[in-house]
Amino acid sequence: MNDSGFIVGTASGHGVIYHNGQWATLEYPGGNGTRLLGISNAGVIVGVGSPLIGPLVNFMYANGTFKSINIPNSSLTQVWGISAGGIITGTVDFNQGFTAICQ
């Protein structure tokens, strides 16, 4: 939940957004499921998409655009959330934490 009262989450495999009594969905393109994990005060959303073919995709969604999040030279990047100020948190290769700033 951000300071403006937007809440993101997942319901039945679909990304959902709730604000002021209204529900909306956000789905990773061409996917088979979406988990929304956090929203910043600027409205940047992070999550995980499950494409029909291939591995899970960690993403940030801002201004109508999805961008994948991958840590270079790692075999597995997992995004866990985003702070109100836009700092993304997650793990790399199951045992190393990371923080990143939205770009």
C-alpha positions in Angstrom: 0.0 0.0 0.0 1.3 3.4 -0.8 0.7 6.8 0.9 -2.2 7.6 -1.5 -4.1 4.4 -0.5 -3.5 2.3 -3.5 -3.2 -1.4 -2.6 -1.8 -4.1 -4.9 -1.9 -7.8 -4.6 -3.0 -11.1 -6.2 -6.3 -12.8 -6.4 -6.8 -16.2 -8.1 -3.5 -15.7 -10.1 -4.4 -12.2 -11.3 -2.8 -8.9 -10.4 -5.2 -6.6 -8.6 -5.2 -3.0 -7.6 -7.7 -1.5 -5.1 -8.2 2.2 -4.5 -11.2 4.2 -3.1 -13.6 1.3 -3.4 -12.6 0.5 -7.0 -10.9 -2.7 -8.2 -8.8 -3.0 -11.4 -6.5 -5.8 -12.8 -3.0 -5.6 -14.1 -1.8 -8.6 -16.1 1.7 -9.3 -17.4 1.4 -9.4 -21.2 1.0 -12.8 -22.7 1.2 -14.4 -19.3 -0.5 -17.2 -17.4 -0.7 -15.3 -14.1 0.5 -12.2 -12.4 1.5 -11.4 -8.8 1.7 -7.8 -7.8 4.2 -7.3 -4.9 4.3 -3.6 -4.1 3.6 -0.1 -5.2 5.6 3.1 -4.6 4.2 6.6 -3.9 5.0 7.4 -7.5 2.7 4.6 -8.7 5.5 2.2 -9.8 4.4 -1.4 -9.3 6.7 -4.4 -9.0 5.6 -8.0 -9.5 6.2 -11.3 -11.2 4.6 -12.5 -14.4 4.3 -16.1 -15.4 4.6 -16.3 -19.2 3.1 -19.2 -21.2 6.6 -20.3 -22.2 9.8 -19.7 -20.3 10.8 -18.7 -16.7 9.0 -16.3 -14.5 9.6 -12.6 -15.3 10.2 -10.0 -12.5 9.0 -6.6 -13.6 8.3 -3.1 -12.8 5.3 -1.3 -14.3 5.3 2.5 -14.7 3.5 4.8 -17.1 1.8 2.0 -18.9 5.1 0.1 -19.6 6.4 -3.2 -18.2 10.2 -3.5 -17.8 11.9 -6.7 -16.7 14.1 -6.7 -13.7 17.2 -9.0 -13.9 20.4 -8.8 -12.0 23.3 -9.4 -14.4 25.4 -12.6 -14.1 22.8 -14.2 -11.8 20.9 -17.4 -12.4 17.8 -16.3 -10.5 16.5 -12.8 -9.6 13.5 -12.6 -7.3 11.8 -9.3 -6.6 10.1 -9.0 -3.2 8.7 -5.5 -3.1 9.2 -1.7 -3.5 9.4 1.0 -0.8 7.3 4.2 -0.8 10.3 6.0 -2.1 10.9 3.6 -5.0 13.6 1.3 -3.8 13.1 -2.2 -5.1 14.1 -5.2 -2.9 14.8 -8.8 -3.7 17.2 -11.7 -3.7 19.7 -13.1 -6.2 20.5 -16.8 -6.6 18.4 -17.6 -3.4 20.9 -16.2 -0.9 22.0 -12.6 -1.7 19.8 -9.6 -1.1 19.7 -6.6 -3.4 18.2 -3.1 -3.5 17.7 -1.1 -6.7 16.4 2.3 -7.6 13.6 2.7 -10.3 15.0 4.0 -13.6 
